[in-house]
Amino acid sequence: LAPGKDVARNQLIKRVLLSLQSDTEAEMEARVTNEIVPLWTEALFVLTRVIDGPLKGEKYLLTNTSANAMVIDERELYRRQVIAISIAKPQLSPGETTEVFVISENPGE
C-alpha cells in the first residue's frame, strides 16, 4: 500500500472504537443496550453499546462463567463484514469479565 492509503478509513475505525470505549459524551452517538447474545455455553456475552453509521460499532462484555481459565482469540468472533475486533483482556480467569469491541461495515448505510 502507498503511504496515506486508507488513512480516512483507519481514522474512522479509530473514532468508532474510541466512541465505544467512552462512557461519557463521545464524538459519535451510541445507543445503550443490554442484550444477551448467545456465544459459548461457558460464557456470558452481553451487547452493551451500539454505534450505527457507515461503520457499525458494538461493545460487548464477555464473562467467563466456567470453572476454567479462558483464552479468547479474535478470530472466534469474526463474521461477515467485520473489519476490526479488539479484546481488552484475551485471557480470563473464572468469573472474570472483559470488554470486546467489534467494528463492521454497515451495508445499510
PEGIVEN-V513998 format. One record per residue. N is the residue number from 1. PHI is phi in degrees with one decimal (* if undefined). OMEGA is omega in degrees with one decimal (none if undefined). BURIAL is + if it has 9 or more other C-alpha atoms within 8 Angstrom, else -. Layout:
# PEGIVEN-V513998
n	phi	omega	burial
N	PHI	OMEGA	BURIAL
N	PHI	OMEGA	BURIAL
This chain:
# PEGIVEN-V513998
n	phi	omega	burial
1	*	176.7	-
2	-71.4	176.5	-
3	-55.4	179.4	-
4	88.4	179.7	-
5	-68.5	178.5	-
6	68.1	-178.0	-
7	-60.9	-178.7	-
8	-61.1	179.8	-
9	-64.1	179.6	-
10	-63.9	177.7	-
11	-66.0	177.6	-
12	-65.2	176.9	+
13	-57.9	-179.4	+
14	-63.9	179.4	-
15	-62.7	178.5	+
16	-63.3	-179.5	+
17	-61.3	179.9	+
18	-65.1	177.8	+
19	-67.4	177.3	+
20	-67.7	-177.9	+
21	-71.5	-174.9	-
22	-79.6	175.7	-
23	-91.4	176.8	-
24	-97.9	179.4	-
25	-61.1	-177.1	-
26	-112.7	-179.5	+
27	-63.3	-178.9	-
28	-112.0	-178.6	-
29	-77.2	178.7	-
30	-114.1	173.9	+
31	-99.6	-178.0	-
32	-90.9	179.6	-
33	-140.0	177.7	-
34	-148.4	-171.8	-
35	-110.7	177.1	-
36	-76.0	-179.6	-
37	-113.5	178.4	-
38	-60.9	179.6	-
39	-132.3	178.0	-
40	-132.3	-179.1	-
41	-64.3	-177.1	-
42	-96.2	-178.7	-
43	-141.3	171.4	+
44	-109.2	-174.7	+
45	-121.9	-173.2	+
46	-121.0	175.3	+
47	-77.2	-174.8	+
48	-113.1	-179.5	+
49	-145.4	178.3	+
50	-137.9	171.8	+
51	-117.2	176.3	+
52	-104.7	179.7	+
53	169.7	177.4	-
54	-56.6	171.0	-
55	-116.6	177.8	+
56	-98.8	177.9	+
57	-112.8	179.0	+
58	-131.5	175.5	+
59	-114.6	-179.7	+
60	-122.0	165.7	+
61	-110.6	-179.6	+
62	-110.9	-179.6	+
63	-115.4	176.0	+
64	-80.4	-178.7	+
65	-96.9	-179.4	+
66	-89.4	178.0	+
67	-90.4	-176.9	-
68	-116.7	174.5	-
69	-64.4	-178.3	+
70	-126.2	174.1	+
71	-113.8	-176.6	-
72	-107.1	177.5	-
73	-108.0	-179.1	-
74	-50.9	-177.8	+
75	-61.8	178.8	-
76	-70.3	-177.4	-
77	-104.1	-178.4	-
78	-71.5	171.2	-
79	-147.2	-178.7	-
80	-54.6	177.8	-
81	76.7	179.5	-
82	-71.4	179.4	+
83	-117.6	178.4	-
84	-156.0	175.3	+
85	-134.7	177.9	+
86	-133.6	178.2	-
87	-116.1	-176.0	+
88	-59.2	-178.5	-
89	-137.4	-173.8	-
90	-74.5	176.5	+
91	-120.2	-177.5	-
92	-120.8	171.1	+
93	-78.4	177.7	+
94	-54.1	179.0	+
95	82.7	-177.5	+
96	-81.6	-177.9	+
97	-124.6	175.0	+
98	-137.3	174.7	+
99	-89.6	176.8	+
100	-126.7	179.9	+
101	-118.4	179.6	+
102	-126.5	178.0	+
103	-120.0	-177.6	+
104	-136.9	174.3	+
105	-70.0	-177.6	+
106	-111.9	-175.0	+
107	-63.5	179.3	-
108	-75.7	-176.7	-
109	-92.7	none	-
